[in-house]
């Protein structure tokens, strides 16, 4: 009798052969979406072969010994095919799924490696004697399914030697990640089931979600008729109708480019639900530029199709890379696998997951396949990572049955970076230039350099006014100087999502009832779809950010004209980091050249052409050389671990701090180590994201405590309901934090 796991609480035993069959079966089921099911079955079947060793059986029965059981399956796979010149290198690459299934995907390395942590080096270790397992397992199942793999590589007899080596390497790495994700998620779920922790959500069928969405839109449209300009309503309805028509197309690349305020968010969801039904897709992944936007978008989607069907994923709560293998079993049941109809997440979370090597993060990647993936404001993807990001999207459409929607309030032609064969079939849902004039509800003025006192003086003159600045510190400083006025609010990511939702509800009500309302905010405010001010003041920044700010001004066309004032702040609190300083510089140049026409399609075209040309000529579209980590040359190059370390859209690590306003019983459970996916989802509503230097400052001053790899605010006086977490006393100059 061979044991895979023992439940210390109950004494129950998981039989090893049952575990291997369970993981293999689930892996196969997950990989059905992209036709790698047979290969996924084999890797799932072999992943814990090393547990047949007598050393592991002693360990699982309580002996204090260290045993690496993730090596045997990879060695056995290679052993079976080492004489086949075609299958041997494939067996070695597929074996990476097994050697990394706990600690994360390794770099492949070379056959000269001995002890440098690579996959090749690990293969040289002693796997212990696992051969007693051959009395239980079915050896005939250990295969390499060459046809499945070649279908992804698009290799035929005619083109076998003509493939681009870097492109081929990227296809291979994506295939390995997807197979890895299937095996890891299957392993997690099989463990969860054994421990009684697994609970698969019961979600509405797609047809029921569409019915609920239609019911919501009927009521929503009636409300809008009372509070919106007729011409604007007509054009929004036209865009909505075009989105529904476009949903009948086959999977592929779509663009949804319309001015701010044109109803793109709802149109995109309407498209996605119908497109899912038309193409038998499984989920919608709605990707937004910033963490601060996730909660509002998700909240709106929940109203449209029901809370149970929507996940807002902005926190992973994985504190340190070093502890990830040690805490694998502790946190497996708390990590996300995106097995839900609608996921709302961020660019950073989406793409860093795609390029991570960590098991807890890669668990969800297979569920990105067979999806509609919408990128809200696609132009916000950092140019320095553009090439690797587009490479992922090309692969998802080519080999993993997904549709991509590039949504934008600008006429930036991001589709130009995609593969030629994908671009040829691109569908433009709407054309920006058809709606440019209709949604031009504002007059724009550039004020040049201004200090805070001038901006505050102007804000006090207005009944409804919004001031958007570029840093959290600047927002707090302006708020402190004006907060004595009636109905003044400060919005930033220093507040928890729970507090932001309460503030936004109050702001909506004040604006709806024509009451005085002044809001000081970071770019976070651009997420909230129905905020509508007569006057907007905006710190100079990129043109696309100014467009978003203008979208909160006279949004419904109820004022004769709304006014947007862009200014260059003189305050030290407003200083930007180098990258964002450059985009603000490009934006300021457009403002000086085009003046009140700076938001026209001509001005926008020039802004993006200037920005993209500079980045392209300086070879910054892959500034970390991410794509160079994956090449199929004379020597295979698959650097998963190195790539994961380098691919950081946010150069500074972010840390999620749990604030004490969360329910006491929830905090107590987390501190006691009672951690589940549901508790992590609940606590994310009471967290504030901070950067590394802020984390160190709070830690060094004994303001936070770390319990079970989670960070809790210890000094509760640092959190203020009005401004959120106060981290600015004696702190260094911050970067652009939303």
Secondary structure, DSSP 8 states (H G I E B T S, - for coil): --EEEE-TTT--EEEHHHHHHHHHHHHHHHHGGGT-HHHHHHHHHHTTGGGGSHHHHHHHTT-------SSHHHHHHHHHHTT-TTHHHHHHHHHHHHHTTTT---B---TT-SSSS-HHHHHTS-----GGGGGTS-GGG----HHHHHHHHT--TTTTT-S-HHHHHHHHHHHHHHHHHHHHHHHHHHHHHHHT---------HHHHHHHHHHHHHHHHHHHHHHS-HHHHHHHHHHHHHHHHHTTS-SSEEEEE--TTS-HHHHHHHHHHHHHHHHT--EEEEEES-HHHHHHHHHHHHHHH-GGGEEE--------STTTTTTHHHHGGGS----SSEEEEEHHHHHHHHT---HHHHTTGGGGTTEEEEEETGGGS-GGGHHHHHHHHHHHHHHS--EEEEEESS---GGGGS-HHHHHT-EEEE-GGGTTTTT--EEEEEEEEE-HHHHHHHHHT-SEEEEE-SSHHHHHHHHHHHTTSTTEEEESTTS-HHHHHHHHHHHHHHHHTT--EEEEE-GGGGG-TT--BSEEEEES--HHHHHHHHTTBSTTS-SS-EEEEEEEE--GGG---HHHHHHHHHHHHHHHHHGGGTTSHHHHHHHHHHHHHHHHHTT-TTTT-GGGGEEESSSEEEBHHHHHHH--SSSS-EEEEE-TTS-HHHHHHHHTT---HHHHHHHGGGEEEEEHHHHHHHHHTT-EEEETTEEEES-GGGEETTTEE---TT--------
